């Protein structure tokens, strides 16, 4: 489970870094990138929960 948390921490750090330093000038494109990135983060949370439940089942 620890590698999953490290990857998740890297994804969160990337999200924060993008919003602080690498914003796109066009507001609509920036919003779309934020939504897609947040969707990837939530999908990874779902994957971590699924893998944890699978381990608990065994």
C-alpha positions in Angstrom: 0.0 0.0 0.0 2.9 2.3 0.6 3.9 2.6 -3.1 0.3 3.6 -3.9 0.5 6.4 -1.3 3.8 7.7 -2.7 2.4 7.8 -6.2 -0.7 9.6 -4.9 1.5 12.1 -3.1 3.4 12.8 -6.3 0.1 13.3 -8.2 -1.1 15.7 -5.6 2.2 17.6 -5.7 2.0 17.8 -9.5 -1.6 19.1 -9.2 -0.4 21.9 -6.8 2.6 22.7 -8.9 0.5 23.0 -12.0 -1.9 25.4 -10.4 0.8 27.5 -8.9 3.4 27.6 -11.7 2.3 26.1 -15.0 -1.2 27.6 -15.5 -2.4 27.9 -19.1 -3.3 31.4 -20.1 -6.7 30.5 -21.5 -9.2 30.2 -18.6 -11.4 27.6 -20.4 -8.5 25.4 -21.2 -7.1 25.7 -17.7 -10.4 24.7 -16.3 -10.6 21.7 -18.6 -7.0 20.6 -17.6 -7.9 21.0 -13.9 -11.1 18.9 -14.3 -9.2 16.1 -16.2 -6.4 16.1 -13.6 -8.9 15.9 -10.7 -10.6 13.1 -12.5 -7.4 11.2 -12.7 -6.8 11.8 -8.9 -10.3 10.5 -8.0 -9.8 7.5 -10.3 -6.5 6.7 -8.5 -8.3 7.0 -5.1 -10.8 4.5 -6.4 -8.1 2.2 -7.6 -6.4 2.3 -4.1 -9.7 1.6 -2.4 -10.4 -1.3 -4.7 -6.9 -2.8 -4.2 -7.2 -2.4 -0.4 -10.6 -4.1 -0.3 -9.2 -7.0 -2.5 -6.4 -7.4 0.0 -8.7 -7.4 3.0 -10.9 -10.1 1.3 -8.0 -12.5 1.1 
